[in-house]
């Protein structure tokens, strides 16, 4: 069960240029607390951070990904990825939620060029 979902529209000004983003934060209420944060900027850059923290103990797992959100059906694919992510963090019996979240988001995020040597 999720304790809260918040959606914030953020406007930042850098070097005289307006930069807009939407921040989505989801927190699971029962212990261990699982957290999912997604930020999407107006140029479709997306960052996803998720993790689980049982009480005052250290994080048991974390996952971070970022990249440009690319999809032929961006609205539909974003909503589907969010729904799958929420189901993942709400399922306490999931053995590797970090791997599950990576499988959801990796195909949707362009990581950019990488050196091959």
Steps between C-alpha positions, in 0.01 A plus 500: 500500500630844411491761775534794268549615145589860437538682170673838489552733206834676547622810318869583531687788342861439389700762313179683412336189354188340648544129565187303582462156648245277668602315815307188600563344843342174614545350846384157616355513850587162650848405605735468330422841357551508125542827318470584129594847373469599135593838356420589139638821346344688211763361258384143591804431720383262774665387821369214712616420852353222711595315813398316813584605854381280788456738793826645630711237323710564187345491153452138395492585128506807279468559128578815303457556129485800276477573132286665235153346491454365148190321389271491197206533744649711785184562704382141486846354567568741787170412672564127448853531645369695799228241567751214477744688726232565761401132494867407542561717806165396651586128482705413811566146376681617185848341530681765293295817454809690385542262206124515429509882489802495270314265264204740494693822435814398307321443166339847526808707585766598248836492675699685232821408324755289684864428432554152359867454578 
